[in-house]
Every structure is written in C-alpha cells, then in structure tokens.
Amino acid sequence: MAASTNDEQGSKHGQGTLWGGASASLVDGLNDAQREAVQVEQGPLLILAGPGSGKTRVVTRRIAHLVRECGVDPWRIVAITFTNKAAREMKERVEQLVPVQGMWISTFHAMCARILRRDIEMLGVWTRDFTIYDTGDKNQLLKRLIKEADYDVTRFRPSMVGGWISDRKNRGVERVEVPEGMEIELEVLEKVARLYEEAMQRQNALDFDDLLLVTLRLFDEHPGLRDAYAHRFLHVMVDEYQDTNHAQYLLAKHLASAHGNLAVCGDPDQSIYAWRGADIRNILDFERDWPQARTVRLEQNYRSTMTILRAAQALIERNSSRKPKDLWSERGEGEPIGLLTCADENDEADAIAERIRAQLRSGVQAKDVAVFYRVNFMQRALESALRMARVPYQVVGGLEFYERREIKDLIAYAKLVVNPADDVAFLRVVNVPQRGIGDKSVETLAKFAKDRRIPLSRAIRSSEALSLVRGRGRGGLEGFAALLDQLAWLKDLDAGVAFTQILELINREVWLAEMEDDQQVDREANVEELLTHAEQYDLAASQAPVDPASQEERSRGLRGFLQEIALVADVDQMDTSVEQGGKVTLMTLHSAKGLEFPLVFIAGCEEELLPHVRALLDGGEEAGEEERRLFDVGVTRAQDKLWLTHAQTRNHFGQFTYREASRFLAEIPGGAEEEEEDTRSSEEMLGRFEPAVTSLKVGDRVQHDHFGKGTIEALQGAGVNARASVRFPAHGVKHLLLQYAKLTKLG
C-alpha cells in the first residue's frame, strides 16, 4: 500500500484474525521486542523504533493491552501523535482491538485545544470561544500591525517576523537568534511581537504555539488543575517523540508527574524538524530524565529490502547524536539502488519521468511511486516533465483545500459567528460579497477600533464610528453590521446547518459569481465538499461518548468543526484515490516523513542542495547531521526500489551553476549503481552553442541587471539550454542561462 502511515506488518501476520475475536491474544504475530514493549505495564518506557519496524502496531496494541489485560479505564489513557491523520488511524485501530471509546488519542495541539476549551477562562484573558489562527491568519494580522506601526513590510516580511516570534515563544528569549541582516532591528521585532500578543488577546485568538504555551501557563498558574489532569491520565504515550519541542516535552512531563507512566516511541535518526523547534535531546536524554526507564529497540524492518536498509544504516552511523540500533529485514537483498547522473535539472526530470513511464507500462500503479526533493523550486522541472510524459501526479504541500479562496471566505464567516472579536476574519469578509466598502472606509473603522482597543465587530455597531465614514462605505458597513446580527444566532447550531444558513444569508450565487474565473465549477464543488465534511463531522460528534471525568461532551457544532480543521496538516490532504492507479506523488523530503512507497526517487542529490548550503553555513555540525537524517528519511521510505539522481549543472533564478554530487552518495556502501552512465561531454549533453540564436560571442562586453558589466568567457548549449559564462569584476564568474539572464551587448 503506497503512502501509508501504517506499517504493513499486520497484513503479513494474520492481524485480521486477531481483530475478529476478543479472546485472541494481543501479542499474536509480534516479534520478541514488540511483545516486550506491549506488555510493559508500569513506569517510564522508551521504545526506539526504526523505520518500518511496526511501531504503530506496538503502540495501538499496548493501549489495547492496558484496557483489556490491565483493566485501565479508556478515559484514563492519553496517546499523542503528530498529525490528525495519524491520530485518527491510531484511534480506529485501537477501537478494532478493544471496542471501547473515551481515550484521548490526538495531536499535542488538539489535546491542548480540548483542555483550553474547558479551562482557559481560569486565566481571565480569553474565553472558551477563542479562534485558532493558522499561519495565513497570523501573517495577515502581522502585515496589518507592521503597516500600522509605519514599518516597511518588504523589509519586515510578516512570514519572517512571524517565524522569529514563533522561535522566541518556543525556545525562550535568550535562545533565539535575530534573522540574518536584521541584527540592528531587534527593537522593531520586539515591538511588533508585543503588538501581536496584545492584538491576539484583544481578538480572543490563539496561534499554534499559543495552544501549547497557554496550556503550560494554565498548569503553572493553577497547579491544582495540572495535578487533576496528571491524576486523571494514568498512562501517557507520545509517538514521534524525537519531534517534540520544549513545550511538548514539558506537557508530557506534567501529565506523567503523578505516576511516571510515560511511554515514548521514536527514533533519533528520524529527527528532522529542528528548524521549527524540535529538540533531539528530548529523546536522547530520556533515560537521564527518567532513570527507571526501560528501553526496547524495534530493529526488525517490515518495509524495505536489505539493500536499502544497509545503505540507510551506513549513512546514519556517521552521525554522533543518536542511539545505536541494527536494522534488518527478512525481505531479502532486493534490487540495487539506482543512480542517475544528468546534464541539468530538465534532463534529470526527463530521466525520472521516463523511468516512471516504463514502470507504469510494466504494471506498476502510479500511486506506488514518489519523487522527493529538498527544496520547492525543484518542483517546476519535475512537474513539467511528468506533464509532457502524461504521467498523473499530485503535489503534496501545494494549495490545500482549506487555503482556497471560497473556503477561506466561508471559514472566516464561521469564525465571526463563534468569535466576533476575530478582526482577521472580519477584514477578510467585510466586503465579501461586495458592499461598496472601500479601503478608506475600512481604515477609518480600524483606526476608531484601535484607538478604543475594541474589536472591529463592536466598532461597526457604533454610530460615532459610522459617522466618520462617507459615501457608499457607510451604508455597506451598516449592512454588514446587520448581517453579523443575523449570523450571531448560528453559534450553537450544528456545523452543516450553520454553513447552509451562512450561504443563504450572504447570497451564495452572487458571492460565487463575483469571483468570475475559470475555477467556477471547482469553486461550486469545493463549497459542496465543505458542506459534506461539516455534515459528516456533525454525525460523528453526535455519536461521541460523554467524557466520564467531567460529564461534558467534547466540543461539537460549529466551534468544534473550526477547531478540527484548524489543525489539518499537509499530508492529511494527500489524494489516496486508487482510481486508474492513482497518481505519482511529488513532495519535499520533510513532507515524506511517516509515508512509504514501493518505488522512490530522491532528486537533487547534490552539494548545497542535499545537504543544503544554508544548513551547513548556519548550523555547523549539528545541522549537517540533521541533513543526513533527512536523507536517511527519504531512503527509508522506499520499499522495493530506490533511485538517487543528481545534475551536473543546474539553473536557479537564471544563474547557471556546476554541481557536485552529494557527499551522501559516497557514504552508501558499495555505491549506488549508475544506470546508463552518461559519458558524453558537456557540449554533447547540452548541445553545441548555436550563434544563430544570438549575436553574442566570446569576448563580448555585456550588461546584466544585477551583476553589472562583464565579459563573456564561454558560450555553450542550444535553444533553451543556451548559456554563457560571464566574468563580472565585482562578482566573479557567473554561469547564466541566456533565456533568463537578458544580457545586453555593449558596443
């Protein structure tokens, strides 16, 4: 099964027969290490799980063992993983093993959101109706705040400032570096951060970082509440522990503080998220933090061939920040690892597409093939080649369903229903559909609200504020205020009913017609898909059990639906359709974590790409080890066949550069097997330079928009591959693709 977040061990060991009868043993079909991990009943436990070693099976059976064999009430177990999809699958598998409900199986963020919905008002700052801001919402708010503070949004980019704020929250002020080139602007960053926190509180909103940190604040300021949760949950389990940040580490420690029954599962060799706060020391130091911990190593791999595992082992053993383990498989040697050396990025993409077509002709399904790359700019050439080869593909991490214009409009309306203080949602839809409200009218209203420190939804109901607005804008704002009053009563309805009413009140046909583009049919379909999803959520929520600890039902209706979709990850949007064999998957190596495919290509295995130059320059040895871990993640996604590709030359933003093969290729034992080794000269690969295409010749003086004046030292390539080596006095020799460089010949 391609693109699975589950291990395949169950189907190979008769797992189906176990689920069919409650009398079957929960350790049937497990290997010795897996059985040991399942049957540990008390105390701290570290499960070191290599890739493809059946860790999901171990975690789910361990939960079932605690319920069935140890008599632990389901609602006294909390299990945490890192994506909503993984949490759903884990919950489904546990319920097939033991038909009970009530366990908290979720992500850290969803768990904290659930706690805060019940207890956040103890802090006296937010209400239970708080909005969860995603990255887009956060950047929109920051953009507005930066402009209002009279700073340049091109210099202080919202995404950069937001990243710095997130870093400071997660790592602590003393551990955060100022972004490169911004050292002298620390005062500005701190001011914007302060404005951002004030605005978030005023708008009754939390971002993803806040979900964790406000929960920690709640526990710190109300230790009695922390102790109540610690005694409520007798067993705490955390999957993918190597990906936890400091806040998540503290949350797990708090929840296990009363009993020490903390079981964590993970692999230091798969820790690849330091750039977003993950701290590998959490798993490396687990036995120091919990001296009584028992450690179990899952080393038998059920996914890959020995050839692939041997390569992965040789690579990762060069790292020092790890815990030793010896992966092995009963799948045999398998096919050799393939190596493709290509002329440039287009040749590389064509070579990959050609081999994928050959595999499809031989009977392989497209859904069984994946192409990974380190950086997003590589996606263009790959997409172009696959389109030309008529190979169906999907890009994971592209435009998600909930990022589409029409969906974001509807979600903004729903957020205003639940939390009228949400200014980001207000600004998105105040003139959607069009009401004649211009930027000037909005600015006037926003200034009035800012001066009085009130939300826009309150300012719009002020006759004093409206008196400051002239022309059609005033009538439009009055109409929007009346609409908000009509929407207010939807707050306690089921999500499906609420969205249906929203569409009626905003006049669905007029709203969609105003977009008037070639995506109109898709927009209609997307709206219907949202309604269907909301109705499915309502049905599931109506069947959810009452929480035995509080006798309160989980968040449901519109508020609960908004919380659920706010935490959706990229991989949750992946198309797993098997119609006509599905699609080839394109994704970054970071997005590939947790997935598996029979056939895998890793493109761009070159120095400065993989490992990435920024990581090597900024992060030193530690970052170099993370780059090797990232490559190891890509290698271990492959089940049957792995291809590694690299280009000898590559164009990026119009600059043509010669490339060196990645150091990681030399670390593979015996090397990868060169497929159809290309011994042609660069002139033969790129084409002889055709002077007819341009009047340029060696020795000409030319002008470049960025590098200034220079002299052509070499010309090669033909057509779209025509390129020049130009020496610029201030920048040295640059290799430029003529199609993009736009050189001007000087007289």
QUIQUILIN-V337181 format. One record per residue. RES is the residue in one letter. PHI is phi in degrees with one decimal (999 if undefined). Layout:
# QUIQUILIN-V337181
res->(RES,RES)
phi->(PHI,PHI)
This chain:
# QUIQUILIN-V337181
res->(M,A,A,S,T,N,D,E,Q,G,S,K,H,G,Q,G,T,L,W,G,G,A,S,A,S,L,V,D,G,L,N,D,A,Q,R,E,A,V,Q,V,E,Q,G,P,L,L,I,L,A,G,P,G,S,G,K,T,R,V,V,T,R,R,I,A,H,L,V,R,E,C,G,V,D,P,W,R,I,V,A,I,T,F,T,N,K,A,A,R,E,M,K,E,R,V,E,Q,L,V,P,V,Q,G,M,W,I,S,T,F,H,A,M,C,A,R,I,L,R,R,D,I,E,M,L,G,V,W,T,R,D,F,T,I,Y,D,T,G,D,K,N,Q,L,L,K,R,L,I,K,E,A,D,Y,D,V,T,R,F,R,P,S,M,V,G,G,W,I,S,D,R,K,N,R,G,V,E,R,V,E,V,P,E,G,M,E,I,E,L,E,V,L,E,K,V,A,R,L,Y,E,E,A,M,Q,R,Q,N,A,L,D,F,D,D,L,L,L,V,T,L,R,L,F,D,E,H,P,G,L,R,D,A,Y,A,H,R,F,L,H,V,M,V,D,E,Y,Q,D,T,N,H,A,Q,Y,L,L,A,K,H,L,A,S,A,H,G,N,L,A,V,C,G,D,P,D,Q,S,I,Y,A,W,R,G,A,D,I,R,N,I,L,D,F,E,R,D,W,P,Q,A,R,T,V,R,L,E,Q,N,Y,R,S,T,M,T,I,L,R,A,A,Q,A,L,I,E,R,N,S,S,R,K,P,K,D,L,W,S,E,R,G,E,G,E,P,I,G,L,L,T,C,A,D,E,N,D,E,A,D,A,I,A,E,R,I,R,A,Q,L,R,S,G,V,Q,A,K,D,V,A,V,F,Y,R,V,N,F,M,Q,R,A,L,E,S,A,L,R,M,A,R,V,P,Y,Q,V,V,G,G,L,E,F,Y,E,R,R,E,I,K,D,L,I,A,Y,A,K,L,V,V,N,P,A,D,D,V,A,F,L,R,V,V,N,V,P,Q,R,G,I,G,D,K,S,V,E,T,L,A,K,F,A,K,D,R,R,I,P,L,S,R,A,I,R,S,S,E,A,L,S,L,V,R,G,R,G,R,G,G,L,E,G,F,A,A,L,L,D,Q,L,A,W,L,K,D,L,D,A,G,V,A,F,T,Q,I,L,E,L,I,N,R,E,V,W,L,A,E,M,E,D,D,Q,Q,V,D,R,E,A,N,V,E,E,L,L,T,H,A,E,Q,Y,D,L,A,A,S,Q,A,P,V,D,P,A,S,Q,E,E,R,S,R,G,L,R,G,F,L,Q,E,I,A,L,V,A,D,V,D,Q,M,D,T,S,V,E,Q,G,G,K,V,T,L,M,T,L,H,S,A,K,G,L,E,F,P,L,V,F,I,A,G,C,E,E,E,L,L,P,H,V,R,A,L,L,D,G,G,E,E,A,G,E,E,E,R,R,L,F,D,V,G,V,T,R,A,Q,D,K,L,W,L,T,H,A,Q,T,R,N,H,F,G,Q,F,T,Y,R,E,A,S,R,F,L,A,E,I,P,G,G,A,E,E,E,E,E,D,T,R,S,S,E,E,M,L,G,R,F,E,P,A,V,T,S,L,K,V,G,D,R,V,Q,H,D,H,F,G,K,G,T,I,E,A,L,Q,G,A,G,V,N,A,R,A,S,V,R,F,P,A,H,G,V,K,H,L,L,L,Q,Y,A,K,L,T,K,L,G)
phi->(999,-80.5,52.3,-96.2,-94.0,-98.4,-74.4,-96.1,-62.3,-57.3,-69.1,-93.0,-127.1,67.5,-60.5,-59.4,-68.2,-65.5,-66.7,-75.4,-140.8,-68.6,-80.5,-67.8,-75.9,-75.7,-107.3,-59.8,81.2,-88.1,-80.5,-59.7,-66.9,-62.5,-62.6,-61.6,-63.6,-64.8,-92.8,-71.2,-104.8,-136.3,82.5,-70.1,-140.1,-111.9,-105.1,-86.6,-112.5,-66.9,-60.8,69.4,-96.4,83.0,-67.2,-63.3,-63.2,-66.1,-63.1,-67.0,-71.1,-65.9,-61.0,-62.2,-62.9,-61.9,-75.6,-78.4,-92.8,-103.4,72.8,-75.7,-62.5,-54.0,-73.2,-99.3,-120.3,-123.7,-123.5,-123.5,-132.4,-112.3,-134.1,-61.9,-62.3,-62.8,-64.8,-62.3,-65.9,-63.5,-63.2,-62.1,-69.4,-64.8,-69.5,-74.9,-79.5,-134.0,-74.5,-131.6,-129.9,115.8,-69.6,-90.5,-119.8,-163.4,-82.8,-57.6,-65.4,-67.5,-61.1,-66.5,-60.1,-66.6,-63.5,-68.8,-59.1,-93.5,-125.8,-63.7,-67.8,-65.1,-83.5,72.8,-114.9,-113.3,-106.7,-66.7,-91.1,-57.2,-95.2,-99.2,-89.5,-84.4,-61.7,-63.4,-60.6,-60.6,-67.6,-63.2,-64.9,-62.9,-59.5,-65.9,-67.1,-64.6,-64.9,-63.2,-86.4,64.0,-105.9,-81.8,-72.4,-80.9,-83.8,-100.8,-64.0,-53.3,-65.7,-68.4,-62.6,-62.7,-64.4,-65.4,-62.4,-61.9,-59.9,-64.9,-64.4,-81.9,-100.2,96.9,-54.5,-72.6,-108.1,-99.8,-89.5,-74.4,-53.6,-54.8,85.1,-112.8,-55.9,-79.6,-106.5,-56.9,-61.5,-66.3,-59.1,-66.8,-66.5,-63.7,-60.7,-66.5,-62.1,-64.1,-64.2,-63.8,-66.2,-62.1,-68.0,-63.9,-92.3,53.8,-130.1,-130.1,-94.8,-60.6,-63.7,-62.1,-54.3,-77.1,-72.2,-71.4,-64.0,-62.3,-61.3,-59.9,-67.2,-68.9,-81.6,-132.7,-57.9,-63.7,-66.7,-56.8,-64.2,-63.0,-69.7,-64.6,-81.6,-66.0,-92.1,-80.1,-137.0,-119.7,-126.8,-127.0,-89.3,53.0,-63.8,-67.4,-96.8,-74.8,-96.0,-65.6,-64.0,-66.4,-58.2,-67.0,-61.5,-60.8,-64.7,-59.8,-66.9,-98.1,-66.4,-82.6,-139.6,75.6,-86.8,-110.9,-109.9,-119.9,-130.5,175.0,-149.9,-56.1,-70.8,-110.5,-84.2,-131.9,-120.3,-59.2,-65.5,-117.7,105.4,-61.9,-120.4,-61.9,-64.7,-58.5,-86.6,-64.8,-101.3,-57.7,-69.2,-74.8,-68.1,-126.7,-57.5,-88.7,-63.8,-102.7,-115.1,-123.3,-103.8,-97.9,-114.3,-79.4,-98.9,-106.5,-102.4,-109.9,-78.1,-65.0,-60.1,-68.1,-66.0,-63.4,-63.8,-61.9,-63.0,-64.3,-65.4,-76.3,-67.1,-76.3,-80.8,-96.9,-85.8,-163.1,-116.5,-65.1,-156.7,-124.6,-74.4,-149.7,-144.7,-95.6,-83.3,88.0,-68.6,76.0,-76.4,-67.1,-74.1,-90.4,-125.6,-116.4,-101.0,-120.8,-69.2,-150.0,-65.3,-72.6,-63.4,-62.0,-63.2,-63.0,-64.4,-65.3,-61.1,-62.5,-72.2,-65.4,-59.1,-62.7,-66.5,-65.4,-65.4,-83.8,111.5,-68.5,-87.4,-59.0,-66.3,-90.8,-119.6,-136.0,-121.7,-108.2,-149.5,-80.1,-130.3,-66.1,-64.4,-70.9,-63.6,-57.8,-63.4,-65.1,-61.0,-59.7,-65.7,-68.6,-64.4,-61.5,-84.5,58.0,-101.1,-67.0,-146.8,-135.4,-106.1,-84.1,97.9,-81.2,-69.1,-82.3,-55.2,-79.7,-99.7,-74.5,-54.6,-67.2,-72.2,-64.3,-61.8,-64.6,-64.8,-62.2,-60.2,-63.9,-62.6,-66.7,-62.7,-77.6,-134.7,-59.9,-81.0,-76.4,-69.5,-63.0,-65.1,-56.8,-66.2,-68.3,-115.9,-59.1,-122.2,-128.8,-62.4,-61.7,-126.2,76.9,-95.5,-89.5,-60.2,-63.0,-64.1,-65.0,-61.4,-63.4,-64.2,-63.0,-66.1,-60.4,-66.2,-64.6,-61.4,-103.0,53.5,-125.6,-69.7,-61.9,-66.2,-85.5,-62.4,-68.7,-94.5,-91.7,-64.4,-64.6,-66.1,-67.0,-67.8,-83.4,-98.6,-110.1,67.3,-62.1,-57.3,-65.0,-64.3,-63.5,-67.3,-63.7,-65.8,-68.7,-61.8,-65.0,-63.8,-61.6,-64.2,-68.8,-76.4,-56.0,-74.6,-78.9,-54.9,-98.5,-86.5,-61.9,-60.1,-61.0,-65.8,-62.3,-66.6,-61.2,-68.5,-59.6,-61.1,-69.4,-70.3,-92.8,64.6,-49.5,-63.7,-63.8,-59.2,-69.8,-63.6,-64.6,-73.9,37.1,-144.1,-77.5,-101.6,-56.0,-62.1,-62.1,-64.9,-58.6,-64.7,-66.1,-62.8,-63.4,-64.4,-63.0,-61.2,-63.0,-61.2,-62.7,-66.9,-65.6,-62.6,-58.4,-63.1,-63.9,-65.5,-67.5,-99.2,-70.6,-73.8,-74.1,-69.6,-61.8,-74.7,-117.5,57.8,-112.0,-75.9,-64.2,-52.9,-141.7,66.0,-62.7,-61.6,-64.4,-64.0,-61.9,-64.5,-63.5,-74.8,-68.1,-110.1,-74.2,-98.3,-54.0,-67.1,-67.3,-92.8,-66.7,-78.2,-105.6,-60.1,-105.2,-61.8,53.6,85.9,73.7,-135.9,-66.2,-102.0,-108.8,-162.8,-72.9,-61.6,-64.0,-73.1,-76.6,-54.4,88.3,-105.1,-152.2,-143.9,-58.1,-123.4,-131.8,-113.1,-113.7,-91.2,71.6,-78.5,-133.8,-58.1,78.8,-109.7,-147.6,-74.9,-78.0,-61.7,-65.2,-64.5,-69.5,-77.1,-92.4,-107.1,66.0,-63.0,-61.5,-67.9,-60.7,-67.7,-66.8,-62.8,-66.5,-62.6,-63.2,-64.0,-61.0,-58.5,-61.8,-60.5,-81.5,-78.6,-80.8,-93.3,-115.5,-143.4,-127.6,-113.1,-117.1,-127.3,-150.6,-108.3,-82.6,-139.6,-150.4,-102.8,-138.3,55.0,85.3,-100.7,-97.1,-129.0,-82.1,-117.4,-106.1,-61.4,-59.8,-59.1,-66.3,-63.7,-73.9,-88.9,-78.1,-60.7,80.1,74.9,-77.8,-89.0,-63.4,-97.4,51.3,-52.0,-96.1,-100.9,-69.5,-73.2,-61.7,-66.3,-70.2,-72.6,-93.9,96.9,-68.6,-63.5,-106.1,-62.1,-68.1,-70.2,-149.7,-87.9,-71.7,-148.4,-58.2,99.2,-66.9,-90.5,-134.7,-116.5,-118.0,-57.5,-101.9,-88.3,85.6,-87.5,-156.5,-123.2,-72.3,-105.3,-157.1,-134.0,-157.2,85.6,-133.3,57.6,-68.3,-91.9,-62.4,-147.9,-132.3,-100.2,-122.2,-95.1,-108.7,-52.2,-92.0,-129.1,80.9,-82.8,-120.1,-103.3,-117.7,-80.9,-63.2,-61.1,-110.3,-70.5,53.6,-74.0,-108.0,-75.6,-93.2,-70.7)
